[in-house]
Each structure stands twice: as structure tokens, then as C-alpha cells.
Amino acid sequence: MRLAAHLTFPGTCEAAFRFYERVLGGQISLLQTYGESPGSEQVAPEWRAKVIHATMHVGAYELLGADVRPEGYERPRGFFLLFGIPGVANAERVFHALAENGAVSMPLQKTFWSPAFGVLVDAFGVPWEINGE
């Protein structure tokens, strides 16, 4: 059994995954566009370069993503991706990178359970909790 997060984007999946790959130290193992998929001739030409499926590994974990048509897209809510990061300096680096052009709801700070914990929504609309371990 495995459990993975699958994120949807309104046409920004590739940009988000390239950013996450760099910031989180992940590795994209698959980035397939609508134009590369079966039935691509039925997809509007302007949508063929958008991502139908992306897979990225961050350590032992998998993050999946796809673009959905803007009219069907809903901003994520009701959950956070909790990312536990060894070391306060590394947690600070990741938090500040994810916060750029995003919205911080709790600045990274010492809590009773963590030396560095913060909450934000990144520029791609994805909610994060960063936990320095």
C-alpha cells in the first residue's frame, strides 16, 4: 500500500513541479503532457502543452500533479502538505522559497513541538506546513 498527494493546477503544473523539484530537492520522474497522451487530437491545441500527469519523488515520498481546465479547477483547501525537514536552516530556506509570491498565515517560528514551524500557501495555491525537525 502507498499514500501520495495528487495536486491539481489551472495550467501551472509544470512550473510548480519544476519549482518544487528545485526547492524541495525532489526529482521529477514523469512529466507527460496532454499532447503526448492518447486522444491528444481531441484536446484543444492551446491545452496540449499542459500536464496530464506528473510524478516527483521527494525522499521516500511521491507527489503527483496534473493540470485541469481552469473552469474545473478549485483551489486546494481543507488540508496542508506537511513537510518535515531536518535542520532549522533548511526549514527556513524551504519556507522562505515557498512563501515567495505566496501568503504566509503563520511565520516560521519555534513552537512547543518544533524548533521551526510555519504555515503558508505558495504562489501556486498549494497549502503547506513546514516543520523543522
C-alpha positions, 0 to 999 in steps of 0.5 A, spaced: 500 500 500 502 507 498 499 514 500 501 520 495 498 527 494 495 528 487 495 536 486 491 539 481 493 546 477 489 551 472 495 550 467 501 551 472 503 544 473 509 544 470 512 550 473 510 548 480 513 541 479 519 544 476 519 549 482 518 544 487 523 539 484 528 545 485 526 547 492 524 541 495 530 537 492 525 532 489 526 529 482 521 529 477 520 522 474 514 523 469 512 529 466 507 527 460 503 532 457 496 532 454 499 532 447 503 526 448 497 522 451 492 518 447 486 522 444 491 528 444 487 530 437 481 531 441 484 536 446 484 543 444 491 545 441 492 551 446 491 545 452 496 540 449 502 543 452 499 542 459 500 536 464 496 530 464 500 527 469 506 528 473 510 524 478 516 527 483 519 523 488 521 527 494 525 522 499 521 516 500 515 520 498 511 521 491 507 527 489 503 527 483 500 533 479 496 534 473 493 540 470 485 541 469 481 546 465 481 552 469 473 552 469 474 545 473 479 547 477 478 549 485 483 551 489 486 546 494 483 547 501 481 543 507 488 540 508 496 542 508 502 538 505 506 537 511 513 537 510 518 535 515 525 537 514 531 536 518 535 542 520 532 549 522 536 552 516 533 548 511 526 549 514 527 556 513 530 556 506 524 551 504 519 556 507 522 562 505 522 559 497 515 557 498 512 563 501 515 567 495 509 570 491 505 566 496 501 568 503 504 566 509 498 565 515 503 563 520 511 565 520 516 560 521 517 560 528 519 555 534 513 552 537 512 547 543 513 541 538 518 544 533 524 548 533 521 551 526 514 551 524 510 555 519 504 555 515 503 558 508 500 557 501 505 558 495 504 562 489 501 556 486 495 555 491 498 549 494 497 549 502 503 547 506 506 546 513 513 546 514 516 543 520 523 543 522 525 537 525 
